Amino acid sequence: MSRPIRIAVFSFSVLVLLYVSFGYVFGQSKQDRSYRSLTVYGEVLDRIQQDYVDQPNLRSVTTGGLHGLLEALDPESSYFSPQEYAEWKTETAEHAKGSVGLNLSRRGYIFVISTLPGSPALKASIHEGDVVEAIAGYTTQDMSVQQAQLLLDGPPGSTVKVAIVHRSSPKPENVDLTRVIVPQPPLLITRFQGDVGYIRVASFDQGTAKGIRGKLKQFQRQGVHKLILDLRECASGEDAEAIDTAQLFLNAGTIATLRGQTIATETFSADPSKVAWRDPVSVLVSGSTAGPAEILAAAIAGNHRGSTVGQNTLGLASEQKMIPLEDGSAIYLTVGIYYTPSGKAILNNGLAPTVQVPPPNSQTALLDAQDIAPDPVPGELPPPTDPLVKKAIEILNAGQSADKAATSDQAPRPASRYPAFHRAG
């Protein structure tokens, strides 16, 4: 290690220690843990410089540490280097942004939550639960969800190469996807067994609540008195649309509460003047139910307005903010978390349905990838033999309410419905 680098590291460590020491003496309170963390950080950096096998790249080490720091908080928070932030601003400024139609999350690796109907990804047979191993030649091993999305999006008509590991095979498949402007998914409706109506929501885009209100009125004119609301493969959209949709079903009670350290607590309450459906309702959920859809499902279950049927949701309902930093970088930070009517955080916990429907042939809570009942194909109606549809119809016909089922909106989570990822070869 060269003498200038040793001097720089020593100086940095001394500054960190002085900052910690003075902070401890003059501001010893809730900042104590921050000071201790800075002490450890300085010590680790010093050891890397002194004892690592070779002279490290300081910029790379620092950037990697910052990525890890943010991603350790939750799946949505992440760090943007100056170059990444500049690219993000350019991408978000484009009015006609092309997409491949994937909703992603991270649980140790980047995986697909859901695929939008009519999208290039769906046409390429990419489905919920598949692992995204690489994008545009870059491995996703240490990539944040926002970085992955940045690489996937681009000008309409351009292409991006994606390496996908399907749940059915450990071998990655290279797929070329052409970006398009994915149209807003339509609401899918049908009827089961006479008076049981069915609505499937793919995304809570602008106008979704208004569209659902119209479908509910249509069902009422047709003599439909029971409803199945399918939120499987629904992992995107606007939180406000989900809250407005909850208003259609709740005569009273709390829909959700948004809280954070730096934002004003906001409680969303039911408004009886907005109710459009007073008959029984069952909501279908799974591991591909996330974000706005979780807010709606929690509102209906938490107020005992209806049953939620299926498997645990993913746990992403939250609010993020992009915060620029002085060096041109930025952090995408979770600043608010949505809480259920009973006051439990949805982020990282998800929701346990009031009626669990285990996968076929599964005898234990440990779900094997081969035993998982896949969600219906995006953009298609499920058959009457769909296990969750059958259970919801049984509950609706029996007149069972959520009060008669388990009323906890959260429960100990079973093993992930997504298989552990092992690189082939």
VENMO-V975262 format. One record per backbone hydrogen bond with DSSP energy under -0.5 kcal/mol. CO is the residue of the C=O (numbers start at 1). NH is the residue of the N-H. If there is no record, write none. Layout:
co=CO nh=NH
co=CO nh=NH
This chain:
co=2 nh=6
co=3 nh=7
co=4 nh=8
co=5 nh=9
co=6 nh=10
co=7 nh=11
co=8 nh=12
co=9 nh=13
co=10 nh=14
co=11 nh=15
co=12 nh=16
co=13 nh=17
co=14 nh=18
co=15 nh=19
co=16 nh=20
co=17 nh=21
co=18 nh=22
co=19 nh=23
co=20 nh=24
co=21 nh=25
co=22 nh=26
co=23 nh=27
co=27 nh=29
co=29 nh=32
co=31 nh=35
co=32 nh=36
co=33 nh=37
co=34 nh=38
co=35 nh=39
co=36 nh=40
co=37 nh=41
co=38 nh=42
co=39 nh=43
co=40 nh=44
co=41 nh=45
co=42 nh=46
co=43 nh=47
co=44 nh=48
co=45 nh=49
co=46 nh=50
co=47 nh=51
co=47 nh=52
co=48 nh=52
co=54 nh=56
co=56 nh=58
co=57 nh=61
co=58 nh=62
co=59 nh=63
co=60 nh=64
co=61 nh=65
co=62 nh=66
co=63 nh=67
co=64 nh=68
co=65 nh=69
co=66 nh=70
co=67 nh=71
co=68 nh=72
co=70 nh=73
co=70 nh=74
co=78 nh=332
co=79 nh=81
co=80 nh=330
co=81 nh=85
co=82 nh=86
co=83 nh=87
co=84 nh=88
co=85 nh=89
co=86 nh=90
co=87 nh=91
co=88 nh=92
co=89 nh=93
co=90 nh=94
co=91 nh=94
co=95 nh=97
co=96 nh=156
co=98 nh=154
co=99 nh=180
co=100 nh=121
co=101 nh=116
co=102 nh=104
co=103 nh=113
co=103 nh=114
co=105 nh=111
co=109 nh=107
co=110 nh=132
co=111 nh=105
co=111 nh=113
co=112 nh=129
co=114 nh=103
co=116 nh=119
co=119 nh=123
co=120 nh=124
co=121 nh=126
co=122 nh=125
co=125 nh=127
co=127 nh=130
co=130 nh=112
co=131 nh=133
co=131 nh=165
co=133 nh=140
co=134 nh=163
co=135 nh=138
co=138 nh=135
co=140 nh=143
co=144 nh=148
co=145 nh=149
co=146 nh=150
co=147 nh=151
co=148 nh=152
co=149 nh=153
co=154 nh=98
co=155 nh=158
co=158 nh=179
co=160 nh=177
co=161 nh=136
co=162 nh=164
co=162 nh=175
co=163 nh=133
co=163 nh=134
co=164 nh=166
co=164 nh=173
co=165 nh=131
co=166 nh=169
co=170 nh=424
co=173 nh=164
co=173 nh=175
co=175 nh=162
co=175 nh=177
co=177 nh=160
co=177 nh=179
co=179 nh=157
co=180 nh=99
co=180 nh=182
co=188 nh=200
co=190 nh=198
co=192 nh=196
co=193 nh=195
co=195 nh=197
co=195 nh=225
co=195 nh=226
co=196 nh=192
co=197 nh=228
co=198 nh=190
co=199 nh=201
co=199 nh=230
co=200 nh=188
co=202 nh=235
co=203 nh=205
co=204 nh=238
co=205 nh=208
co=207 nh=211
co=208 nh=212
co=209 nh=213
co=210 nh=214
co=211 nh=215
co=212 nh=216
co=213 nh=217
co=214 nh=218
co=215 nh=219
co=216 nh=220
co=217 nh=221
co=218 nh=222
co=219 nh=224
co=220 nh=223
co=225 nh=280
co=226 nh=197
co=227 nh=229
co=227 nh=282
co=228 nh=199
co=228 nh=230
co=229 nh=231
co=229 nh=284
co=230 nh=201
co=231 nh=234
co=233 nh=235
co=234 nh=290
co=236 nh=204
co=238 nh=241
co=238 nh=242
co=239 nh=243
co=240 nh=244
co=241 nh=245
co=242 nh=246
co=243 nh=247
co=244 nh=248
co=245 nh=248
co=246 nh=249
co=246 nh=250
co=248 nh=276
co=248 nh=277
co=249 nh=251
co=253 nh=270
co=256 nh=268
co=257 nh=259
co=257 nh=339
co=258 nh=266
co=259 nh=337
co=263 nh=260
co=266 nh=258
co=266 nh=268
co=267 nh=269
co=268 nh=255
co=268 nh=256
co=271 nh=274
co=272 nh=275
co=280 nh=227
co=281 nh=307
co=282 nh=229
co=283 nh=309
co=284 nh=231
co=285 nh=311
co=286 nh=289
co=288 nh=290
co=289 nh=314
co=290 nh=293
co=291 nh=294
co=291 nh=295
co=292 nh=296
co=293 nh=297
co=294 nh=298
co=295 nh=299
co=296 nh=300
co=297 nh=301
co=298 nh=302
co=299 nh=303
co=300 nh=305
co=300 nh=306
co=301 nh=304
co=307 nh=283
co=308 nh=355
co=309 nh=285
co=310 nh=357
co=315 nh=348
co=316 nh=318
co=317 nh=338
co=317 nh=347
co=319 nh=335
co=319 nh=336
co=321 nh=323
co=321 nh=333
co=322 nh=324
co=323 nh=331
co=325 nh=328
co=329 nh=325
co=330 nh=80
co=331 nh=323
co=331 nh=333
co=332 nh=78
co=333 nh=321
co=333 nh=335
co=336 nh=319
co=337 nh=259
co=338 nh=346
co=339 nh=257
co=340 nh=343
co=344 nh=340
co=346 nh=349
co=346 nh=350
co=351 nh=313
co=351 nh=353
co=354 nh=406
co=355 nh=310
co=356 nh=358
co=359 nh=362
co=361 nh=363
co=365 nh=367
co=365 nh=415
co=368 nh=371
co=368 nh=372
co=369 nh=372
co=372 nh=374
co=377 nh=380
co=383 nh=386
co=386 nh=390
co=387 nh=391
co=388 nh=392
co=389 nh=393
co=390 nh=394
co=391 nh=395
co=392 nh=396
co=393 nh=397
co=394 nh=398
co=395 nh=399
co=395 nh=400
co=396 nh=399
co=401 nh=404
co=401 nh=405
co=402 nh=405
co=409 nh=352
co=420 nh=422
